[in-house]
């Protein structure tokens, strides 16, 4: 899908704009980040300890 815009991607695979941006693109980016072994691409949110 190299060279495709986001609009072209979701229209070509048949998803709505909302489905594409809210579910499938973030999931695909997370799966790529988790499988890329040269460096850690994950972004972690700061979490405070709640005493649990």
C-alpha positions as CSV (number, residue, x, y, z in Angstrom):
1,X,0.0,0.0,0.0
2,X,3.0,2.2,-0.4
3,X,2.1,5.4,-2.1
4,X,-1.5,5.2,-1.0
5,X,-3.1,8.0,1.1
6,X,-5.1,7.0,4.1
7,X,-8.3,7.8,2.1
8,X,-7.3,5.5,-0.7
9,X,-6.5,2.7,1.9
10,X,-9.8,2.7,3.6
11,X,-11.8,3.1,0.4
12,X,-9.8,0.3,-1.3
13,X,-10.3,-2.2,1.6
14,X,-13.9,-1.3,2.1
15,X,-13.9,0.1,5.6
16,X,-15.6,3.4,6.6
17,X,-13.4,6.3,7.6
18,X,-14.4,5.8,11.3
19,X,-13.6,2.0,11.3
20,X,-10.2,2.7,9.6
21,X,-9.0,5.5,11.9
22,X,-10.5,4.3,15.2
23,X,-9.8,0.6,15.0
24,X,-7.8,-0.9,12.1
25,X,-5.0,1.6,11.5
26,X,-4.0,1.9,15.2
27,X,-4.2,-1.9,15.5
28,X,-1.9,-2.3,12.5
29,X,0.6,0.3,13.8
30,X,0.7,-1.5,17.2
31,X,1.3,-4.9,15.6
32,X,4.1,-3.4,13.5
33,X,5.7,-1.8,16.5
34,X,5.5,-5.0,18.5
35,X,7.1,-7.1,15.7
36,X,9.9,-4.6,14.8
37,X,13.0,-6.0,16.4
38,X,15.7,-3.4,15.7
39,X,14.4,-1.0,18.4
40,X,11.4,-0.4,20.6
41,X,8.8,1.5,18.7
42,X,6.1,1.3,21.4
43,X,5.0,4.4,23.1
44,X,4.1,4.0,26.8
45,X,1.8,6.2,28.8
46,X,2.9,7.4,32.2
47,X,1.1,5.4,34.8
48,X,1.0,6.4,38.4
49,X,1.0,3.7,41.1
50,X,-2.3,3.3,42.8
51,X,-1.0,1.2,45.7
52,X,-2.2,-2.1,44.2
